[in-house]
Amino acid sequence: MQDGKADTGQNDYFDVNIQAHNWIKITLNLTNVDYNKSKQGSLFALKVGKNGNYDLLISNISFDDKEPDEPTEPTNPTEPSNPGEYTIPNDQKAYYSSIDFAKTSGIALRDALGDLVQKTHKRTLSYTGVWSALKQADLTPDGRNVYLLYGHKGQTSGRQAYTRSVNANGGGGTDWNREHTYAKSLGTPNLGTSGPGADAHHLRPSDTGWNSTRGNKKFAKGNGNSGSVSGGWYPGDEWRGDVARMMMYMYIRYENRCLPTGVTIGSKNKVDAKMVDLLLEWNAADPVSDLEIQRNEYLGNASNNYGQGNRNPFIDNPHLATAIWGGPEAQNRWK
C-alpha cells in the first residue's frame, strides 16, 4: 500500500514483509525532483519499521540525471482516426462532391474547404439585410423569439437573457443587435459592415448591453456562463462550440483577414500557426446544437430570401477540424 504526499514529495510504504536473510531491490522512479540543481539540496531517506528505527543496509544508489525526452509528434497528426471513412448525408453530398475526403487532410483539406465556401457564397448580404437573415436563422421553435448569443440558459430578462422577441431588434437597452462574433476591429483590416462584416455565418443576435460588455475582447479560456475573464471574454459553456466553429469558418472563408490568432487567446496550433488550440478544444467539448444546424440550413440555401448559399463545414461535421488541425477528437457527424 502506498500513500503518496505530493506536497512534500514523501512516500510511505506499508505492509512490505522482508525476511531478514533476503535482499530486496527497490527501484524508485522519481520525476520532477530537484536533484540539487537549485543548490538548495535534496533529501532522500529510506525508513524501515513502524517508527523508522531500523537500519537499512544500502549497497548502491544511483541517479540518472537524463532529461526526460521531449514528446514525439505523431507521424501525421492531421489525419482523422479513420481517414476517409465519412458517410456524407444525402442532402449534403452534392455540396461536398468536389472534395475527396479519403485522400485530403491537413492544410490541403483546409484549403479545399476554403475554396468551396468561397465559390458557393452566391449572395452577399447587406448589413441591413442581416437583420432579416437573423430573424429567420435564429428563431426559436415557436417563431416568436430569437436566441441570444452569450445568453444564460433559463434567464428570461436582462442583459443575460437567453431569448428575446424577434422584433425587439435595434439599439435600445432592451433590444438585441447584431453581434460580430469575429469582432470588427480585430480583423486585418477592420471588417466594417460589408463583406466579412455582413457575413451572417458569424453575425448573431445578442443583447445590446451584453454585446457592448464583450466589445472587442478576444475569446479566452473560462467555464460556466459567458462573461469577462482575465484578459478576454468567455462565450459560455453553452456557446463555446458555436464560437469555435464560426471562427473556423471565418478563417477558411476570409483567410488572413480573419485569423483565429487575431480573435482568440491561447497556444498556436502545431499544424497551422494561424489556428489556436483553444478553438479545437471548444469544438470538441461542445457538440453541434440544433440551433447551429438550423442556421446552417437556412444560410446555406441561396433559395431562401436571405440565404448566402455557402455552408459552415464545421457545423456539418466538427470532425473536419480534427482532420485539418488535429487536437482533441471532435464529434463525427458523418458516420
N, C-alpha and C positions, 0 to 999 in steps of 0.2 A: 504494500500500500504506500502510495506517495502523496505527500501533502505539500504542494509547491507554494511558496510565498513569493510572488513576483516582485513585491515591493522591496524585498531585501536580497533577492537572489538566493535565498536559503532553501534547501530541500531536505526534508526529514524522511528517512526510510524506516519503516517499522515492520516487525514480524519477519525479519530476514534471519533464518536459522543457519548458523555456520558451525560445523563440527571443528573442534579445536585442532585436530590433526590435518585439516584440509586447508588448501589455499583457495582463494577466490579472486577472480579477476573482476574488477569493477571498472566499467568504461562509462565515463560521463561525457555526454555530448553537450557542450556548453556553447551557447550563442549569445551574442550581444554582451560579451564580457570585456571588461576594460583592458585586461592583460597589462596593467600598469602604464598604458600609453599616455594616460593623463598625468603620470608622475605622482599620483596620489596614492598609489599602492592598491593591490588587490589581495584578498584573503581567501584561501581555500582551506577548509578544515574538514576532517573526517572524524566523526564521533561514533563510538561504539558503546552500546549499553543504554539502559533507560535514562541514566543521568550523564551519559557521555564520559564515564570514569574508567574506561578500559583503554589500554594502549593497543595500537594497531601497527603491526609491522608492515611498512610500505617498502616494496622492493624497487618500484620505479614510478615516477611521474613524468609525463612528457606533455608538452604543449605544442600544438600546431597553430602557428600564427598565420596560416594561409588565409588570405582574404576570401570571403565567400564569392563564388562565381557569380558573375552578372547573369540575370535570367536571359535565356536564349530566346530570340524571336522565333515565332512559328515560321516554318518554311514558306508558307503562303497564307498570311493572316487575313487576306481579303476574301477568300472563298467561303461560301456558306458551308455548313457541315455536310450537306448533301447537294453539291453543286449541280444545278440543272434540274433538280427534282422538284420543279414547280408545276403545279396544275392550275393554270390561269383560268378563272371563271369564264364561262362562255361570253358573258356580256362585256368582258374586258379584252378578250383575245385579239380582236381587230385592232384595238388601240395599241397594244404592245407587240404586234406582229413583226415589226421591223427589228426587234432585238432577239438574238439567240442567247437566252439566259444560260444554256448549257455550256456555252463557250466564252461568256463575257462576265468578268468580275472586276473588282478593284476599280482603279481610276478609269479604265475603259468603260465599265458599266456606268460610272458616274457621268461620263461624257455622253454616252449613248442616251441615257435618260434625259440629260440636259438638252440634247438636240431634239428629242421627242417633245418635251414640254414647250420648247420654243416654237417649233414648227406647228404644233397643234393649238397654239394660242391665237385663235381666229378673231376674237372680239376683244378689243382694248376698251375697258370701261372708262367713262369719265368719272371724276371724283364725285359728282352729283349722282351719277348712275349707281355708285357703290351703295348709296342708301337703299335703293330698290333691290339690289342684289342681296344685301344682308337681311332685308325684310322677308326674303324668300328662303335663303340658305340657312338662316339661324333660327327659324321658327320652332317653337315648342309644339308638341303634338296637337294641342288644342287650337293652334293657329292664332292665338291672341297675344302671345308674348314672344320675345326673343331671349335666348340665353346670353348672359353677360360674361365675357371672358374675365377671368380672375375672381368671379363671384364665389361666395362661400355657400356651399350646398345647404339648403334649409333656411337661408337668410331671405326674408321676403321684402325687406325695405332697407333704405340707407345705401351707403356707398359700396357695401359688400354684398348687395342683393344678387341673387342667383339668376333672376329673370326680371324683365320689365315689359310693360306694354309695347307692342310692336310699333305703335305710332308715337311713342314718347321719345322720339329722336330729336336731337338738337344740341344746344349748348348750355341749357339751363341746369341748375343744380340738381334737379330730379330727373334729368334726361339721360339718355345713352347717346354716345357718339361713336365715331369710327376710330378704333384703336389700331395704330400702326404697330403690329407686333414686332416687326423689324423697325425700330424707331427711325423716323425720317432722318434725323440729324446724324445718325450713326452710319448711314450709307456713304459710299465713296463714289461720287459726291452725294450730297443730301438728296434723298429720294423725292422730295417735293410731293405734289398731289397729282401726278400723271405717271404713266409707265409703271414702274415698281411701286410708286406712291399711291397708285389706284388699283393695284392688283388685289382682288378680293380674296385670293387664297391666303393672304396674311392680314387682311383687314377684318376686324371682328367688333361686334357691339360690345361696349364697355361703359360702365357708369362714368359720367364725366369727371366726377371728383376723384374716383379711384384711378381712372386713367391719368389724370393730372398728377396724382401721387407717384405713379410709376414714372411718368415723364419719359426721359430717355435713359433711365438706369439700365445697365446691362443685366442680363439674366445671370443668376448666381445660385449656388447650391443652398438648399434650405429644406424645410419639412413643414407639414401641416398646411394651413391656409396661405393664400397669397399675401404678400406684403414685402416691405423693405427688409433687407438683410445686410449684413456688413459688406459694404462695397457694391451692392447691387439690388436686384429685385428677384424674388422667388415667385413664380407664377401660381404656385399651389399644387398640391398633390393631384388635384382634380384636373389640372390643365397642363402639367409639365410635358406630357406626351404630345399634346396638341401643339404646344410651342415648339418642341424639338422638331416635329415633322414639318411645321410651317417654315422654320429656319432652314431645314434641309432643302425644301422646295425653293425657297428664295435664292439659295446658293446655286443650285443647278440651273435655275431659270435665268438669273441675272449675273451669275459668276462673280467676278471681283467687285462688283458694285454692292453686293450683299454678302460679305464674307461672314461665316459663323464666328470667326475670331473678333469681328468688329462689334458683335452684339452679345457675346457670351464670355463670362469669366471662367477660366479653367485651363487644364493642360491641353496642349496641342496633340492632335492625333498623329501617330507614327506613320500611318499610311499616307495621310494628307495633312500637311501642317496648317491648312486653312480651316480644317474641321476641329471642333472642340469636343473632347471625350465626354463632357458632361451631357451634351445633347444625345449622344449614343446611349448613355445611362438612362436618361429620361425616356427615350424612345422605347427601351426595353422594359422599363419599370411600369409604364402607364400604357396599357393596350389601347388600340383604336376604339373610340366611342361611337355610339350611334349617331351623335351629332356630327362628328367628323365625316362619317360615311355619307350622311345626308348632304352636307356642304359639298363634298367632292362630286356627288352625283349631280347636284344642281349646277355647280360651276363648270363641271367637265362636259356639259352638254350645251353646245353652241345653239341648239334649237330653242333653249329656254331664253326668255326675253333678256336676261342679264347673265347668261352663261358665257364663259370665256372660251370653252372648247378644249382646254387642256386640263389634265388631272394632276393631282398630287400623288406621285407613285408611292410615297412612303405611307400614305393612308391606305392605298390599295394593298400594299404589303410592306409592313415595317421591316421585315427581314432583308429587304433590299439594302437597307443601311448597313446591316451586318455583312452582306456580301461585298459592299464597297469599302467600308472603313473598319471592319472587324468590331471589336468591343463585345459587350455582353450580348448573348444570343437573344435577338428580338423575336417577337411574335411572327410566325409564318402563316399568313392568311391564304397562301396558295398551296395548301397541302392537298 
